[in-house]
């Protein structure tokens, strides 16, 4: 059966239907596009917004190309996840479709090693880093060890002592597509995220948010994105230099930085929408429809610079993630009460009964998110925390039958 997007004739292929794609998929549905979504998880929550679904991995390039051709899509987008950004660009290029970035730029953007090299050539502030396949002399400690071609905390370890390096490097190499690891100096300072949109080479920074993260062993997992940032420094300026060093001239970007004693340093740049409801946060905070802009870019539609004009809509805004207890989900309670609270603009639940919650290690272990606003960032935080306290995930040892 054809869904509500069938009448428009504009067909969009979205790579991913998980929590990181929910905002974009909902925005596509609101625009009455015909949406084909794919994900290897048949229970992916974003499928409810799709007119047609396909159980295909977001990393299956041949399968994606076949699907895009069969569906005669007008555009392809990979929001919220890194590796498929390059796949979307290559498939769009082969099909002669408009796309905000070309395959060469997209390939550069999804490789942490190539990014580091490009940033170094452009003189963009970044941590000291080394590509290794074993422990070597002179590696920085403390350090962050990661796979150079993965995201979502796969193979990511915070190393506090030299004795921890061998296991951390081995874990990163096991996850790595290239069989190597990247060891980066740990910058001592808070994390910030710059969400921006580039239009014909004009970089427009939008939200600069504080990225509140979990402690090890869930190192790097965001617990909240809070706007406005208290640790901004010159984050937007450094993010712009990084984006331009990678050759990104059109479309959304998501740049993570740490603000150290010497100022902001780039952790990584993604040529996509952020996967933590960052676009929705930008709309709440500044009135800019990042999801809509990303859709226009993916479909090759003309974008007016006035669409990027921003002005504060509230004093503070937050995405606050929900961390569930371990076990098999049996019931979720309190969501209606949470949604009814003043200042709570949305509550998103990622899982349904029967899902098994693991200990918090990766972003995929989170159970949902609260989006809230307030007269200040502290006010927004209070409202989000109050909503989160009302939401209860009841778990058990055995799955419901």
Beta strands, then each sheet from edge to edge (+ up, - down):
strand 1: 11-15
strand 2: 34-38
strand 3: 52-54
strand 4: 75-77
strand 5: 129-132
strand 6: 143-146
strand 7: 157-159
strand 8: 181-185
strand 9: 190-199
strand 10: 202-213
strand 11: 222-227
strand 12: 251-260
strand 13: 263-270
strand 14: 316-322
strand 15: 327-333
strand 16: 344-349
strand 17: 356-357
strand 18: 368-374
strand 19: 392-396
sheet 1: 3+ 2+ 1+ 4+
sheet 2: 5+ 8- 6+ 7-
sheet 3: 13+ 12- 9+ 10- 11+ 14- 18+ 16-
sheet 4: 17+ 15- 19+
end
